[in-house]
């Protein structure tokens, strides 16, 4: 199993959409929210994804296709 940390940045139109839930349901991935900041007009979430490398890649491609910005996160965001 591979692990990858990523940051999702949501535009206002996507904040209320269950993108993270759908990611875990449609792809064989475990999603672990490490940090987040969401308001009415913007939002970002740092996730740790666990699963097969190919499934992580497929899932991240799907998320980007939904209009969410996806950026890699080095290190442990919780510890600093």
N, C-alpha and C positions, 0 to 999 in steps of 0.2 A: 504494500500500500504506500502511496505517495502522499505527501502533505504539501500544501502550497498556501501562502498567505497573499491575499489580494484586497484591494480597496475598490469598492463599487461607489461611484458617484452618480446620484440620481437627479434628473431634471424634475421640475415641478410636476409634470404630467405623469411621471412614473412613481412618485412617492407612495401613493396608495395601492400600487399594484403588488401582488404577492410574489415578486420575482425570486426572492431567496427560497421561499417555500416550493415554488415550481422547480427551481434548480435541484433541490434535494429530492423531489418526487420524480421528475422526468429523467434524471441521470443518477447513476449509482454513486452518490456522493454524500458524505456526512458534512454538514455545514455547522460551523461553530462561530458565533458572533463574538469577536474579541473587543470591539470598540465601535461606537456609533454616535452620530449627531444628526438628528432629523428635526426639521422645522416644517412649517407649512409650505415653503417655497423651495426648499433644497434639502438634500440629505446625502450623507456618506456613511458607509459601513465597512469596517475591516473584518474580513472573514478568514478563517482557516478552513480550507477544504481538504478532505481526506478521501482517497479513492484511487483507482487505477489512473496512471498518468494520462492515458488516452481519454478516459472519461472526464478528467479535469479539463483537458484541452477542449473537448466537445462542449462541455458545460459552459466554459468561459466564452467560447465562440457564440453560443446561443444567447448568453447574457448580453454580450456586445450587440448582437443583432436586435435585441429588444430596445436598444437605445441607451443602455447604461454604460458609462465609462468604466473601464477595467484597468487598474494599475497594479503592478506587483508591489509587495511590501516586504522589504528585507528585515530580518531580525524579529524580535518579539515585541510587538506593539504594546502589550500590556505592561511589560517590565520597563519600558522606556525606550 
